[in-house]
Amino acid sequence: MKTYVIAVMVMLFASACGGEKKQSGQKSAAYYTCSMHPQIMEPQPGKCPICHMDLIAVKKNTPVKAGDLMLTDQQIQLGNIHVDTINSGIIGDEMILTATLNIDQNKTNVVSARVMGRVDKLYFKNIGDFVPRGAKLYDIYSEELNNAQQEYIASIEKKEVLDNSLIDFDRLIQSAKNKLQLWGMSNAQISQLAKSRKFSPNTTFYSTASGYITTTDIVEGSYVEEGGAIVHLADLSTLWAEAQVYSSQLAFIDSKAAASVNFPDIPGRNVRGKIDFENPELSPDSRINLLRVTIPNSDGLLKPGMSAYVHIKGKENNSLTLPTDAVLRDAKGASVWVQVSKNSFKNVMVTVGLENDNSIEIKSGLNAGDVVVTSG
């Protein structure tokens, strides 16, 4: 009987030891973590010290290397983690520059006085007035011009009286007519002068160009020298969108590329233009260069002085690309999370290149076929 009791005690002790070993093995095969804070890894169940949620058990199926992150299916689902395979693709950088609309200086004209005199009447006086080509612009009193008109009339009358003389009156008439033409009188005015044989002290001059008045240099009653400016006219059928570019951005601009321009003051208005000027000299203080895009303005809705945004598509590269949100940036540089096995991820530093609204170029750090976390 005594021997039987001892044998039973030995069996119970052995069974207890085996249970402890089994429990010990179970403990070593799992750990407890928080679904919201996967950095928490505890050997015993309990609550998260950060958010106080119940810890969940995670089996250690594979060893986790230093720096790697092991997540459960629940953590992946709660974190809305999505992965994608990196592949080659075409990427082009789009640069958005702030610009100001200015007058196209290639389409400006200056209407100047052809003869010295006093301006007695201006038909257009205000800046911004539109002057059609051929419209009356100003009346001038000029003694020189009046004398030339009298000379022309006298030549015609002398020819009629002394036509049989040895003097070539046709030559004299043509010489006087040429002088009137050089001083700005039109052929119609000269013909009317020959017909009526009378002239007014004031002579009307007509605009030789069309456009909007940007500058008026004289007022009624003022004297003007020969060649003096009367008005400055600008044709606004095309405008310049002038943008400032930093020297570090110049290498990414394709000077042959088309540009798209939109305007915050006119929502929905988008016009195409071309880069037609790039200042060869940088500002030494700001290191800024001037870029100019010519844009059409046939309906006249665009005005000089308006702000604009110039979208320029840069050079395209065929390289590895990822969604822009997949790349994380901090003080150390750019990095991505790469899936190394099921539910296991590691952080990899990468070198990035061109970037647009949706994609970013990966120049080094990854290979085609790597599975990368794109969101989460």
CORBELWO-V730057 format. One record per pair of residues at least 24 apart in sequence whose C-alpha atoms are under 10 Angstrom apart, sorted by the first residue. I is the first residue (numbers start at 0). J is the second residue. D is the distance in whole Angstrom. If there is no record, write none. Layout:
I|J|D, I|J|D
//
This chain:
25|58|9, 26|58|10, 27|58|9, 27|59|8, 28|57|9, 28|58|6, 28|59|5, 28|60|8, 28|61|10, 29|56|6, 29|57|5, 29|58|4, 29|59|5, 29|60|9, 30|54|9, 30|55|8, 30|56|6, 30|57|5, 30|58|7, 30|59|7, 31|55|5, 31|56|4, 31|57|6, 31|58|9, 32|56|7, 32|57|7, 32|70|9, 32|71|9, 32|74|10, 33|57|10, 33|70|10, 33|71|10, 33|74|8, 34|70|8, 34|71|8, 34|72|10, 34|73|7, 34|74|5, 34|75|9, 34|76|10, 34|77|8, 34|78|9, 35|73|10, 35|74|7, 35|77|8, 35|78|8, 36|74|9, 37|68|8, 37|69|8, 37|70|7, 37|71|9, 37|74|8, 38|68|8, 38|69|9, 38|70|10, 61|340|10, 61|341|10, 61|343|9, 63|343|8, 63|344|9, 63|345|10, 64|343|10, 64|344|10, 64|345|9, 65|345|9, 66|344|9, 66|345|6, 66|346|7, 66|347|10, 67|336|9, 67|337|10, 67|338|10, 67|339|9, 67|343|7, 67|344|6, 67|345|4, 67|346|7, 68|336|9, 68|338|9, 68|339|10, 68|342|8, 68|343|6, 68|344|5, 68|345|6, 68|346|9, 69|338|10, 69|340|9, 69|341|9, 69|342|6, 69|343|5, 69|344|6, 69|345|9, 70|341|9, 70|342|5, 70|343|6, 70|344|8, 71|341|9, 71|342|6, 71|343|9, 72|341|10, 72|342|7, 74|342|9, 75|342|8, 75|375|8, 76|375|9, 77|375|9, 78|374|9, 78|375|5, 79|374|7, 79|375|5, 80|372|7, 80|373|8, 80|374|6, 80|375|4, 81|325|10, 81|371|8, 81|372|6, 81|373|6, 81|374|5, 81|375|6, 82|325|9, 82|336|9, 82|337|9, 82|338|8, 82|369|10, 82|370|6, 82|371|5, 82|372|4, 82|373|5, 82|374|7, 82|375|9, 83|321|9, 83|322|9, 83|325|10, 83|337|10, 83|338|10, 83|368|9, 83|369|8, 83|370|5, 83|371|5, 83|372|6, 83|373|6, 83|374|9, 84|320|10, 84|321|9, 84|337|10, 84|338|10, 84|366|10, 84|367|8, 84|368|6, 84|369|6, 84|370|4, 84|371|6, 84|372|9, 84|373|9, 85|319|7, 85|320|7, 85|321|6, 85|322|9, 85|361|9, 85|365|8, 85|366|8, 85|367|6, 85|368|6, 85|369|6, 85|370|6, 85|371|7, 85|372|10, 85|373|10, 86|318|8, 86|319|5, 86|320|6, 86|321|8, 86|365|10, 86|366|8, 86|367|5, 86|368|6, 86|369|8, 86|370|10, 87|316|10, 87|317|7, 87|318|5, 87|319|4, 87|320|6, 87|321|9, 87|360|9, 87|361|10, 87|366|10, 87|367|7, 87|368|9, 88|315|10, 88|316|8, 88|317|5, 88|318|6, 88|319|6, 88|320|6, 88|321|9, 88|358|10, 88|360|9, 89|315|6, 89|316|6, 89|317|5, 89|318|7, 89|319|8, 89|320|8, 89|358|10, 89|360|9, 90|313|9, 90|314|8, 90|315|5, 90|316|5, 90|317|6, 90|318|7, 90|319|9, 90|320|7, 90|352|10, 90|353|7, 90|354|8, 90|355|8, 90|357|10, 90|358|7, 90|359|8, 90|360|7, 91|251|10, 91|312|7, 91|313|6, 91|314|6, 91|315|4, 91|316|6, 91|317|9, 91|353|7, 91|354|7, 91|355|7, 91|358|9, 91|359|9, 91|360|9, 92|251|8, 92|252|9, 92|311|8, 92|312|6, 92|313|5, 92|314|7, 92|315|7, 92|316|9, 92|352|9, 92|353|5, 92|354|5, 92|355|5, 92|356|9, 92|358|9, 92|359|9, 92|360|10, 93|251|9, 93|252|9, 93|309|10, 93|310|7, 93|311|6, 93|312|4, 93|313|6, 93|314|9, 93|315|10, 93|353|9, 93|354|8, 93|355|6, 93|356|8, 94|244|10, 94|248|9, 94|251|8, 94|252|8, 94|258|10, 94|308|10, 94|309|8, 94|310|6, 94|311|5, 94|312|6, 94|313|7, 94|354|10, 94|355|8, 95|242|10, 95|244|10, 95|258|10, 95|259|10, 95|260|9, 95|308|6, 95|309|6, 95|310|5, 95|311|6, 95|312|9, 96|241|9, 96|242|6, 96|243|7, 96|244|7, 96|260|9, 96|290|9, 96|307|8, 96|308|6, 96|309|5, 96|310|7, 96|311|8, 97|240|9, 97|241|8, 97|242|6, 97|243|7, 97|244|9, 97|260|10, 97|306|7, 97|307|6, 97|308|5, 97|309|6, 97|310|9, 98|239|9, 98|240|6, 98|241|5, 98|242|4, 98|243|7, 98|244|10, 98|260|9, 98|261|10, 98|262|10, 98|289|10, 98|290|9, 98|291|9, 98|292|9, 98|304|10, 98|305|9, 98|306|6, 98|307|5, 98|308|6, 98|309|7, 99|239|8, 99|240|6, 99|241|5, 99|242|7, 99|243|9, 99|262|10, 99|291|10, 99|302|10, 99|303|8, 99|304|6, 99|305|6, 99|306|5, 99|307|6, 99|308|8, 99|309|10, 100|238|7, 100|239|6, 100|240|5, 100|241|6, 100|242|9, 100|262|10, 100|291|10, 100|292|9, 100|293|10, 100|294|9, 100|301|8, 100|302|7, 100|303|5, 100|304|5, 100|305|5, 100|306|6, 100|307|7, 101|235|9, 101|237|10, 101|238|6, 101|239|5, 101|240|6, 101|241|7, 101|291|10, 101|293|10, 101|301|10, 101|302|8, 101|303|5, 101|304|6, 101|305|8, 101|306|10, 102|213|10, 102|233|7, 102|234|8, 102|235|7, 102|236|10, 102|237|8, 102|238|5, 102|239|6, 102|240|9, 102|293|10, 102|302|9, 102|303|6, 102|304|9, 103|233|8, 103|234|8, 103|235|7, 103|236|9, 103|237|6, 103|238|5, 103|239|5, 103|240|9, 103|293|8, 103|294|9, 103|303|9, 104|233|8, 104|234|9, 104|235|10, 104|237|10, 104|238|9, 104|239|9, 105|233|9, 105|234|9, 105|237|10, 105|238|10, 106|210|9, 106|232|9, 106|233|6, 106|234|5, 106|235|8, 106|236|9, 106|237|8, 106|238|9, 107|208|9, 107|209|9, 107|210|8, 107|211|9, 107|212|10, 107|213|9, 107|231|7, 107|232|6, 107|233|4, 107|234|6, 107|235|9, 108|207|9, 108|208|7, 108|209|8, 108|210|8, 108|211|10, 108|212|10, 108|230|9, 108|231|6, 108|232|5, 108|233|6, 108|234|8, 109|206|10, 109|207|9, 109|208|8, 109|212|10, 109|213|10, 109|214|9, 109|227|10, 109|228|6, 109|229|7, 109|230|6, 109|231|5, 109|232|6, 109|233|9, 110|136|9, 110|205|9, 110|206|7, 110|207|7, 110|208|7, 110|209|10, 110|226|9, 110|227|9, 110|228|6, 110|229|6, 110|230|6, 110|231|6, 110|232|8, 111|206|9, 111|207|9, 111|216|10, 111|223|9, 111|224|9, 111|225|8, 111|226|5, 111|227|5, 111|228|4, 111|229|5, 111|230|7, 111|231|9, 112|137|10, 112|139|9, 112|182|9, 112|183|8, 112|204|9, 112|223|7, 112|224|7, 112|225|6, 112|226|5, 112|227|5, 112|228|6, 112|229|6, 112|230|10, 113|144|10, 113|180|10, 113|181|8, 113|182|5, 113|183|6, 113|184|9, 113|204|9, 113|223|10, 113|224|8, 113|225|5, 113|226|6, 113|227|8, 113|228|10, 114|139|9, 114|140|10, 114|141|7, 114|142|10, 114|143|8, 114|144|7, 114|179|10, 114|181|9, 114|182|6, 114|183|8, 114|223|8, 114|224|7, 114|225|5, 114|226|7, 114|227|9, 115|139|9, 115|140|9, 115|141|6, 115|142|8, 115|143|8, 115|144|9, 115|182|9, 115|222|8, 115|223|6, 115|224|5, 115|225|5, 115|226|8, 115|227|8, 116|140|5, 116|141|4, 116|142|7, 116|143|8, 116|144|9, 116|201|10, 116|220|10, 116|221|9, 116|222|6, 116|223|6, 116|224|7, 116|225|8, 117|141|7, 117|142|10, 117|201|9, 117|219|8, 117|220|6, 117|221|6, 117|222|4, 117|223|6, 117|224|9, 118|201|9, 118|202|10, 118|203|10, 118|217|8, 118|218|8, 118|219|6, 118|220|5, 118|221|6, 118|222|6, 118|223|7, 118|229|9, 119|201|8, 119|202|10, 119|203|10, 119|218|9, 119|219|5, 119|220|5, 119|221|8, 119|222|9, 120|201|9, 120|203|9, 120|218|8, 120|219|6, 120|220|8, 120|221|10, 121|203|10, 121|217|9, 121|218|7, 121|219|6, 121|220|9, 121|229|9, 122|205|10, 122|219|10, 123|212|9, 123|215|9, 123|230|9, 124|212|9, 124|214|10, 124|215|7, 124|217|9, 124|218|8, 124|219|9, 124|230|9, 125|211|10, 125|212|7, 125|213|9, 125|214|9, 125|215|8, 126|211|8, 126|212|5, 126|213|5, 126|214|6, 126|215|7, 126|230|9, 126|231|9, 126|232|10, 127|210|9, 127|211|5, 127|212|5, 127|213|6, 127|214|9, 127|232|9, 127|233|9, 128|210|8, 128|211|5, 128|212|6, 128|213|8, 128|232|9, 129|209|7, 129|210|6, 129|211|4, 129|212|6, 129|213|10, 129|232|8, 129|233|9, 129|234|9, 130|206|8, 130|207|10, 130|208|8, 130|209|5, 130|210|5, 130|211|6, 130|212|7, 130|230|10, 130|232|8, 130|233|10, 131|205|10, 131|206|7, 131|207|9, 131|208|7, 131|209|5, 131|210|7, 131|211|9, 132|205|8, 132|206|6, 132|207|6, 132|208|5, 132|209|4, 132|210|8, 133|204|9, 133|205|5, 133|206|5, 133|207|6, 133|208|7, 133|209|8, 134|204|9, 134|205|5, 134|206|6, 134|207|8, 134|208|9, 134|209|9, 135|203|7, 135|204|6, 135|205|4, 135|206|6, 135|207|10, 136|203|8, 136|204|6, 136|205|5, 136|206|6, 136|207|9, 136|229|9, 136|230|9, 137|201|10, 137|202|8, 137|203|6, 137|204|6, 137|205|7, 137|206|9, 137|219|9, 137|229|9, 138|200|10, 138|201|6, 138|202|5, 138|203|4, 138|204|6, 138|205|9, 138|219|9, 139|200|8, 139|201|5, 139|202|5, 139|203|7, 139|204|8, 139|219|10, 139|220|9, 139|221|10, 139|222|9, 139|223|9, 140|199|9, 140|200|6, 140|201|5, 140|202|6, 140|203|9, 140|220|10, 140|222|9, 141|200|8, 141|201|7, 141|202|8, 141|222|10, 141|223|10, 142|200|8, 142|201|10, 143|182|10, 144|178|9, 144|179|7, 144|182|7, 144|183|10, 144|184|9, 144|200|9, 144|201|9, 144|202|8, 145|179|10, 145|198|8, 145|199|8, 145|200|7, 145|201|8, 145|202|9, 147|175|7, 147|176|9, 147|178|7, 147|179|7, 147|182|9, 148|175|8, 148|176|8, 148|178|9, 148|179|7, 148|189|9, 148|192|8, 148|193|9, 148|196|9, 148|197|9, 148|198|7, 148|199|10, 149|175|9, 149|192|10, 149|196|9, 149|197|9, 149|198|8, 150|174|10, 150|175|7, 150|176|9, 150|179|10, 151|175|5, 151|176|6, 151|177|10, 151|178|9, 151|179|8, 151|189|9, 151|192|9, 151|193|8, 151|196|9, 152|176|10, 152|189|10, 152|192|7, 152|193|6, 152|194|9, 152|195|9, 152|196|6, 152|197|8, 152|198|9, 153|193|10, 153|196|9, 155|193|7, 155|194|10, 155|196|9, 156|193|10, 156|196|9, 182|225|9, 183|207|10, 206|230|10, 206|232|10, 208|232|8, 208|233|9, 208|234|9, 209|233|8, 209|234|7, 210|234|5, 210|235|7, 210|236|9, 211|235|8, 234|296|10, 235|295|9, 235|296|7, 235|297|8, 235|298|10, 235|299|7, 235|300|10, 235|301|9, 235|302|8, 235|303|8, 236|294|9, 236|295|6, 236|296|5, 236|297|5, 236|298|8, 236|299|7, 236|300|10, 236|301|9, 237|293|7, 237|294|6, 237|295|4, 237|296|5, 237|297|7, 237|299|9, 237|301|9, 238|291|10, 238|292|8, 238|293|6, 238|294|6, 238|295|7, 238|296|7, 238|299|10, 238|301|8, 238|302|8, 238|303|7, 239|272|10, 239|274|10, 239|275|10, 239|290|10, 239|291|6, 239|292|6, 239|293|5, 239|294|6, 239|295|9, 239|303|8, 240|272|9, 240|274|9, 240|290|8, 240|291|6, 240|292|5, 240|293|6, 240|294|7, 240|303|9, 240|304|10, 240|305|9, 240|306|9, 240|307|7, 240|308|9, 240|309|8, 241|274|10, 241|276|9, 241|277|10, 241|289|7, 241|290|6, 241|291|5, 241|292|6, 241|293|9, 241|306|10, 241|307|9, 241|308|10, 241|309|9, 242|277|10, 242|287|10, 242|288|8, 242|289|6, 242|290|5, 242|291|6, 242|292|8, 242|306|10, 242|307|9, 242|308|8, 242|309|7, 243|286|10, 243|287|6, 243|288|6, 243|289|5, 243|290|6, 243|291|9, 244|277|10, 244|281|10, 244|286|9, 244|287|6, 244|288|5, 244|289|6, 244|290|7, 245|281|9, 245|282|10, 245|285|8, 245|286|6, 245|287|5, 245|288|6, 245|289|9, 246|281|8, 246|282|10, 246|285|9, 246|286|6, 246|287|6, 246|288|7, 247|286|9, 247|287|9, 248|287|10, 248|288|10, 249|277|10, 249|287|10, 249|288|8, 249|290|10, 250|313|9, 250|314|10, 251|311|10, 251|312|9, 251|313|6, 251|314|7, 251|315|10, 251|353|9, 252|311|7, 252|312|8, 252|313|5, 252|314|7, 253|311|8, 253|312|7, 253|313|6, 253|314|6, 253|315|10, 254|290|10, 254|311|9, 254|312|10, 254|313|9, 254|314|10, 255|313|10, 256|311|7, 256|312|7, 256|313|8, 256|314|9, 257|292|9, 257|310|9, 257|311|7, 257|312|7, 257|313|10, 258|292|7, 258|293|9, 258|294|9, 258|309|7, 258|310|6, 258|311|5, 258|312|7, 259|292|9, 259|294|9, 259|308|8, 259|309|6, 259|310|5, 259|311|7, 259|312|9, 260|292|9, 260|293|10, 260|294|8, 260|307|7, 260|308|6, 260|309|5, 260|310|6, 260|311|9, 261|306|9, 261|307|6, 261|308|5, 261|309|7, 261|310|8, 262|301|9, 262|305|8, 262|306|6, 262|307|5, 262|308|6, 262|309|9, 263|305|9, 263|306|7, 263|307|7, 263|308|8, 264|301|9, 264|305|8, 264|306|8, 264|307|8, 265|300|9, 265|301|9, 265|305|10, 265|307|10, 268|300|10, 268|301|10, 269|308|10, 269|309|10, 270|294|7, 270|295|8, 270|296|9, 270|309|10, 271|295|8, 271|309|10, 271|310|10, 272|309|9, 273|311|10, 274|311|9, 312|355|10, 313|353|9, 313|355|10, 314|353|9, 315|353|9, 316|352|10, 316|353|8, 316|360|9, 317|360|9, 318|352|10, 318|353|10, 318|359|10, 318|360|7, 318|361|7, 318|362|7, 318|367|10, 319|351|10, 319|352|10, 319|358|10, 319|359|8, 319|360|6, 319|361|5, 319|362|7, 319|363|9, 319|365|8, 319|366|8, 319|367|7, 319|368|10, 320|351|9, 320|352|10, 320|353|9, 320|354|9, 320|357|10, 320|358|6, 320|359|5, 320|360|5, 320|361|6, 320|362|9, 320|367|9, 321|351|10, 321|354|10, 321|357|8, 321|358|6, 321|359|5, 321|360|7, 321|361|7, 321|371|9, 321|372|10, 321|373|8, 322|354|10, 322|355|10, 322|356|9, 322|357|6, 322|358|4, 322|359|6, 322|360|9, 322|372|10, 322|373|7, 322|374|9, 323|354|8, 323|355|8, 323|356|7, 323|357|6, 323|358|5, 323|359|5, 323|360|9, 323|373|8, 323|374|10, 324|356|10, 324|357|8, 324|358|8, 324|359|9, 324|372|9, 324|373|6, 324|374|7, 324|375|10, 325|358|9, 325|359|9, 325|371|8, 325|372|6, 325|373|4, 325|374|6, 325|375|9, 326|351|9, 326|358|10, 326|359|8, 326|361|9, 326|371|10, 326|372|9, 326|373|8, 326|374|9, 334|364|9, 335|364|9, 335|365|9, 335|371|7, 335|372|7, 335|373|9, 336|370|9, 336|371|6, 336|372|5, 336|373|8, 336|374|10, 337|365|9, 337|369|7, 337|370|6, 337|371|4, 337|372|6, 337|373|10, 338|369|8, 338|370|6, 338|371|6, 338|372|7, 339|369|9, 339|370|8, 339|371|9, 340|370|10, 344|370|10, 344|371|9, 344|372|9, 345|371|10, 346|371|10, 346|372|10, 347|371|10
//
